[in-house]
Amino acid sequence: MLELRNITKRFGDVLANDNVNIVVKAGTIHAIVGENGAGKSTAMRIAYGFYKADSGEVIVDGQPREINSPHDAIALGIGMVHQHFMLVSTMTVAENIVLGAEPGSQAALDLNKASTDIRKLSEEFKLAVNPHAVIEHLSVGQQQRVELLKALYRHARVLILDEPTAVLTPQEVDEFFAILRGMRRQGKTVVIITHKLSEVLAISDEVTVMRDGRVVGQVATKDTNAAELARMMVGREVLLRVEKPDADVGTTELLVKNLSVSASDGSKRVNDVSFEVRKGEILGIAGVEGNGQTELIEALAGLVPTAHMTGEIRLEGRDITRVDARSRRELGIAHIPEDRHRRGLLLDFSLAENSILGVHYRKPVVSTAGVFLDNQAIRKRAAQIIEDFDVRPTNQELPARALSGGNQQKLIIGREFDLRPKLLLVSQPTRGVDIGAIEFIHRKLVALRDAGCAVLLVSAELEEVTALADRLLIIHEGRIVGDVDPKVATIEEIGLLMTGGGGKH
């Protein structure tokens, strides 16, 4: 159905695809896996016309095709759903789906016809969604269905999905996989770019493994396993589970009492939350995204105006409720934000400059006089973080936006770990991070815990938060609805609590 033949693509000095060959059979679900920077998204973006290959061919239905833009790809029946959804939040489902392919004359947009067509498609592929609903009122899972419908509305026969389950709950993943299997039964061809090996094994027919811009293997899913795929991806044996000794728990580091956080419209995003995090433990918080986790972490980091907060926050017994973010960092609080672009990096600044954010006023980053930045000290610090956290490319003069999402994440994590914090607030630590780096970050988090740091961990990856956490709270609609032992509770029980079921634990 789709073949990439001898595809090579450079971005400046970076060789993103090196003579890549991928064959995707019609009517199959084909997974493409690899570490960050392996070239998997680049290869598929070439197939979709987002990028133009320097050399090589894209073959569709056995014929070489000239694909110079997504418009060309769509005309050939290729659709792509990107990791970050391309939807206009203030428009309806129907308006988003027809955008760029509007039915009716140029003078009159026929939204009624569009709504009828969308309803037929949604019934045919079991993608239940209301054509008249506004995007900003839909859950992430429903928004993903809109993206799928957008491609199907344009008669896509091949669907390329980039990290499609990154923001879904376990229940939504199950529903999503049922939809994909239905599409396969109806003759559609699906390509999934992912790093979740358990999902690759559950859903795909064939797997292509990429490493350092090259294809290192293409295997039938039934003939492989997670350990073999991980070894091909990384080039070495990878520990696929978190190994950690029992926590040596100390005194209370962080105490939160009756904390509420309101949005600008007055609605409560965090509602009367109380808990403690002790030295030497990882307290996990699980929940469907958008249930108050973001506001909770940002309130603890000092990023929420005090006018929008009630309750009490104490660090080692000291009331820090009204203390600003910079002072909290001085007191020993580090923060790995969930949105690395909005909160974690200055994308046009170099890696070296980003490595000192939050400590740019401290020695040794500033000169002895405390006035000028010490470039030699900055370069030394950046080089250490880049080496310790395997940030690629290693050129610290590059702007942060030149890095893949996973390498941007490693830069932020390295910077925050370097603070040697008393309390680490960490949201989605491994989002978009490759499997080798996930293993590395998990070890670092456990080592930080074992050194006596208190860690508050928020993750949408249930396997991650249950494996790392010593205690686990579940949040739903801004309230703590469960307090469970992650060694005992099942994923299904936690998932039920996350969606408001299961009662108070």
Residue pairs with C-beta under 8 A, 6 or more apart in sequence:
1 24
1 25
1 26
1 27
1 60
1 61
1 157
1 158
1 189
2 22
2 24
2 47
2 58
2 59
2 60
2 78
2 158
2 189
2 191
3 21
3 22
3 23
3 24
3 58
3 59
3 60
4 20
4 21
4 22
4 43
4 46
4 47
4 56
4 57
4 58
4 59
5 21
5 56
5 57
5 58
5 59
6 19
6 20
6 21
6 55
6 56
6 57
7 17
7 19
7 20
7 21
7 43
7 46
7 53
7 55
7 56
7 57
7 58
8 15
8 17
8 18
8 19
8 20
8 53
8 54
8 55
8 56
9 15
9 16
9 17
9 39
9 42
9 43
9 46
9 51
9 53
9 54
10 16
10 54
13 393
14 393
15 213
16 37
16 39
16 42
16 213
17 39
17 42
17 43
17 46
17 53
17 213
18 39
18 212
18 213
18 214
19 56
19 214
20 39
20 43
20 56
20 210
20 213
20 214
20 215
21 215
22 32
22 43
22 208
22 215
22 218
23 218
24 30
24 158
24 189
24 191
24 206
25 189
25 205
25 206
26 187
26 189
27 184
27 187
27 188
27 189
28 184
28 189
28 190
28 205
28 206
29 180
29 181
29 184
29 190
29 192
29 203
29 204
29 205
30 189
30 190
30 191
30 192
30 204
30 205
30 206
30 207
30 208
31 191
31 192
31 193
31 194
31 200
31 203
31 204
31 206
31 207
31 208
31 221
32 40
32 43
32 44
32 191
32 192
32 193
32 194
32 207
32 208
32 210
33 40
33 193
33 194
33 195
33 197
33 200
33 207
33 208
33 209
33 210
33 229
33 233
34 40
34 195
34 209
34 210
34 211
34 233
34 434
35 195
35 211
35 233
35 234
35 406
35 434
35 435
35 436
35 437
36 392
36 404
36 405
36 406
36 407
36 432
36 433
36 434
36 437
37 212
37 392
37 404
37 406
37 407
37 434
38 210
38 211
38 212
38 213
38 233
38 434
39 210
39 212
39 213
39 214
40 193
40 210
41 162
41 193
42 51
43 210
44 80
44 160
44 162
44 191
44 193
45 51
45 80
46 52
46 53
46 58
46 67
47 58
47 67
47 73
47 78
47 160
48 67
48 70
48 73
48 78
48 80
48 160
49 67
49 68
49 69
49 70
49 71
49 72
49 73
50 70
50 80
52 68
57 64
58 64
58 65
58 67
59 65
60 76
60 77
60 78
60 158
65 72
65 76
66 72
67 73
67 76
67 78
70 80
73 79
73 80
74 154
74 156
77 155
77 156
77 157
77 158
78 156
78 157
78 158
78 160
79 150
79 151
79 152
79 154
79 156
79 158
79 159
79 160
80 151
80 159
80 160
80 161
80 162
81 144
81 147
81 148
81 150
81 151
81 159
81 160
81 161
81 162
81 164
82 147
82 162
83 162
83 163
83 166
83 432
85 143
85 144
85 146
85 147
86 147
87 96
87 135
87 143
87 146
87 147
88 95
88 96
88 99
88 135
89 134
89 135
89 136
90 134
90 135
90 136
91 99
91 134
91 135
92 131
92 132
92 133
92 134
92 135
93 118
93 129
93 130
93 131
93 132
93 133
93 134
93 135
93 138
93 146
93 149
94 111
94 114
94 115
94 118
94 131
94 132
95 111
96 135
96 146
96 150
97 114
97 118
97 131
97 146
97 149
97 150
97 153
98 109
98 111
98 114
98 153
99 150
101 153
101 154
102 109
102 114
103 109
103 110
103 113
103 114
103 117
104 110
104 113
114 131
115 131
115 132
117 153
118 129
118 131
118 149
118 153
119 131
121 127
121 149
121 152
121 153
122 128
122 129
122 131
122 145
122 149
124 186
125 148
125 149
125 152
125 179
125 182
125 183
125 186
126 178
126 179
126 182
127 145
127 148
127 149
127 152
127 179
128 145
129 138
129 142
129 145
129 146
129 149
133 142
135 143
135 146
138 146
139 172
139 288
139 290
140 167
140 168
140 172
140 289
140 290
141 168
141 169
141 172
141 175
141 176
144 164
144 168
144 176
145 179
148 159
148 179
151 159
152 159
156 188
157 187
157 188
157 189
158 188
158 189
158 190
158 191
159 183
159 188
159 189
159 190
159 191
160 191
160 193
161 190
161 191
161 192
161 193
162 193
163 193
163 194
163 195
163 432
164 176
164 192
164 194
165 172
165 173
165 176
165 194
165 196
165 199
166 431
166 432
166 460
167 289
167 460
168 176
169 288
169 462
169 495
169 498
169 499
170 462
170 491
170 492
170 495
171 495
171 499
173 199
177 199
177 202
177 203
180 190
180 203
181 203
183 190
184 190
192 199
192 200
192 203
192 204
194 200
195 432
195 433
195 434
195 435
195 438
197 226
197 229
197 230
197 240
197 435
198 226
198 463
200 207
200 221
200 229
201 221
201 224
201 225
201 226
204 221
205 220
205 221
206 218
206 219
206 220
206 221
207 217
207 218
207 219
207 220
207 221
207 224
207 229
208 215
208 217
208 218
209 215
209 216
209 217
209 218
209 219
209 229
209 232
209 233
210 216
210 233
211 232
211 233
211 234
211 235
216 232
217 232
226 240
227 237
227 238
227 240
230 237
230 238
230 240
230 435
231 237
231 238
233 434
233 435
233 436
234 434
234 435
234 436
236 436
238 435
238 436
238 439
239 439
240 435
240 439
241 467
242 442
242 446
242 467
242 468
243 446
244 446
244 449
244 450
244 468
245 450
247 280
247 281
247 282
247 449
247 470
248 280
248 450
249 278
249 279
249 280
249 281
249 470
250 278
250 279
250 280
250 452
251 278
251 279
252 276
252 277
252 278
252 279
252 316
252 317
253 277
253 278
253 279
253 315
253 316
253 422
253 423
253 454
254 276
254 277
254 300
254 313
254 314
254 315
254 423
254 454
254 456
255 276
255 312
255 313
255 314
255 317
256 273
256 274
256 275
256 276
256 300
256 311
256 312
256 313
256 314
257 274
257 311
257 312
257 314
258 272
258 273
258 274
258 310
258 311
258 312
259 270
259 272
259 273
259 274
259 296
259 299
259 309
259 310
259 311
259 312
259 313
260 268
260 270
260 271
260 272
260 273
260 309
260 310
260 311
260 478
261 268
261 269
261 270
261 292
261 295
261 296
261 299
261 304
261 308
261 309
261 478
262 268
262 269
262 308
262 309
263 269
263 295
263 308
264 308
268 478
269 292
269 294
269 295
269 478
270 292
270 295
270 296
270 299
270 478
271 292
271 477
271 478
271 479
272 311
272 479
273 292
273 296
273 311
273 475
273 478
273 479
273 480
274 480
275 283
275 473
275 480
277 283
277 423
277 454
277 455
277 456
278 454
279 422
279 452
279 453
279 454
280 449
280 450
280 452
280 453
280 454
281 449
281 454
281 455
281 470
281 471
282 445
282 446
282 449
282 455
282 457
282 468
282 469
282 470
283 454
283 455
283 456
283 457
283 469
283 470
283 471
283 472
283 473
284 457
284 458
284 459
284 465
284 466
284 468
284 469
284 471
284 472
284 473
284 486
285 293
285 296
285 456
285 457
285 458
285 465
285 472
285 473
285 474
285 475
286 459
286 462
286 465
286 466
286 472
286 473
286 474
286 475
286 494
286 497
286 498
287 293
287 458
287 474
287 475
287 476
287 498
288 476
288 498
288 499
289 460
291 475
291 476
291 477
291 478
291 498
292 475
292 477
292 478
292 479
293 338
293 427
293 458
293 475
294 338
294 427
295 304
295 478
296 458
296 475
297 335
297 337
297 338
297 425
297 427
297 456
297 458
298 304
298 337
299 309
299 313
300 313
300 333
300 425
300 456
301 325
301 328
301 333
301 335
301 337
301 425
302 320
302 323
302 324
302 325
302 326
302 327
302 328
302 333
303 325
303 343
306 321
306 322
309 321
311 321
312 319
312 321
313 319
313 320
313 321
314 320
315 328
315 331
315 332
315 333
315 422
315 423
316 422
318 331
320 327
320 328
320 331
323 331
326 358
329 335
329 358
329 419
331 422
332 419
332 421
332 422
332 423
333 421
333 422
333 423
333 424
333 425
334 416
334 417
334 419
334 421
334 423
334 424
334 425
335 343
335 416
335 424
335 425
335 426
336 344
336 412
336 413
336 416
336 424
336 425
336 426
336 427
336 429
337 343
337 344
337 412
337 427
338 427
338 428
338 431
338 458
340 405
340 408
340 409
340 412
341 347
341 408
344 408
344 409
344 412
345 354
345 357
345 400
345 408
345 411
345 412
346 353
346 354
346 357
346 400
347 399
347 400
347 401
348 399
348 400
348 401
349 399
349 400
350 396
350 397
350 398
350 399
350 400
351 382
351 386
351 391
351 395
351 396
351 397
351 398
351 399
351 400
351 403
351 411
352 378
352 379
352 381
352 382
352 396
352 397
353 378
354 400
354 411
354 412
354 415
355 378
355 381
355 382
355 385
355 386
355 396
355 411
355 414
355 415
356 365
356 373
356 378
356 381
356 382
356 415
357 415
358 415
358 419
359 365
359 419
360 366
360 373
363 370
364 374
364 377
364 381
365 373
365 374
365 377
365 378
365 381
366 372
366 373
366 374
367 373
367 374
379 396
381 418
382 396
383 396
384 418
385 391
385 411
385 414
385 415
385 418
386 394
386 396
386 411
386 414
387 394
388 414
389 410
389 411
389 413
389 414
389 437
389 440
390 410
390 436
390 437
390 440
391 403
391 407
391 410
391 411
391 414
392 403
392 407
393 402
393 403
400 408
400 411
403 411
404 432
405 431
405 432
406 432
406 433
406 434
406 437
409 429
409 430
409 431
409 432
409 433
410 433
410 437
410 441
413 429
413 441
413 444
416 424
416 426
417 424
417 444
417 448
421 448
421 453
422 453
422 454
423 453
423 454
423 455
423 456
424 445
424 448
424 453
424 454
424 455
424 456
425 456
426 445
426 455
426 456
426 457
426 458
427 458
427 459
428 458
428 459
428 460
428 461
429 441
429 445
429 457
429 459
429 464
430 437
430 438
430 441
430 442
430 459
430 461
430 464
431 460
431 461
433 441
438 464
442 464
442 467
442 468
445 455
445 457
445 468
446 468
448 455
449 455
449 470
457 465
457 468
457 469
458 465
459 465
459 468
462 491
462 494
462 495
463 491
465 472
465 486
466 472
466 486
466 489
466 491
466 494
467 486
469 486
470 486
471 483
471 485
471 486
472 482
472 483
472 484
472 485
472 486
472 489
472 494
473 480
473 482
473 483
474 480
474 481
474 482
474 483
474 484
474 494
474 497
474 498
474 505
475 481
476 497
476 498
476 499
476 500
477 500
481 497
481 500
481 502
481 504
481 505
482 494
482 497
482 502
482 504
482 505
483 505
484 493
484 494
484 497
484 505
489 505
493 502
496 502
497 505
